[in-house]
Amino acid sequence: MKKRKRTLHIGIGDFMLANRKAARQEEILEHGHPVTFRSHRHKSKKVYDRKRDKRAGYHIADDLPFFFFSLCG
C-alpha cells in the first residue's frame, strides 16, 4: 500500500497568530521594551464607588421596604 505524503496545512488562525507574534517582536526591537496601550488599571468592583452606583441607577431607598417610609414620615 502506498503511503500518502502529509502536507503541512497552515490555517488562517495560525497565520494570524504568527503575524501578531512577529509584529510584537519587531515592536520590542524598535522600542527596546514592550509597548502597552492601556492607560488605566482594572478597578475592583468590590471597592465602594459612588459615581459607578449613580450611573447604574442604584439608590439606597430602592432596597428599603415600603413600610419603613410610612414609619419615618
N, C-alpha and C positions, 0 to 999 in steps of 0.2 A: 504494500500500500504506500502510495506517495504522500509524503508529509507536505503540508502547505506551509509556506513561509508566513510567519506572523509579521504583519506590517505595523509600524508604530503609528497609532492614531492619536493625534493631539486635538482635543476638543476645544470649543470656544472658551470654556471656563479655565482650562489650563493655560490657554494663550493669554487671556486677560490677566490671570494671576502672575504669569511670568513677566508681562509688560509692566504691571504695577510694581513688582519687586525690583525690576531693572530701573524704573524711573525713581524709585525710592533710593536706590544705591547711588544713582547719579546725583540726586539732590544732596545726599550726605557728603559725597565727594566735593561737590561745589561749595557748600556752606561750611563744611568741617564738623557739622553736628546735625542731628535730625531736626527738621523744622516742624513746629507744631502750629496748628491753625486755631486751636481752641483758646479763647481769651478768658474764659471763666471756668471755675471748677464746679463739680457736681455739688448741689446743695441738698442736704439731707431733708427728707420730708418730715422727719421727726422733730426738727427744730421749729419752735414757735415762730410764725411769720404772719403778722397782722395783714400785710398787703396781699399775700397769697390767699389768705382766708377771705378777704374782702372781694378780691377778683372772682373767687369761686362762688360767692354768694352765700357764704356761711355766716349765720348770725347766732349769737348766744340764745336769743329769745326763741329760736326755732326748736331748740331741744327742751325747753321748759314746758311742763304740762299746762293746759289751759287754766285749770283751777288756781294755779299759782298767781296769775294776774288778777283774778277776781278777789283773792285774799289781800293782795297788796293795794288794790285801788279802792 
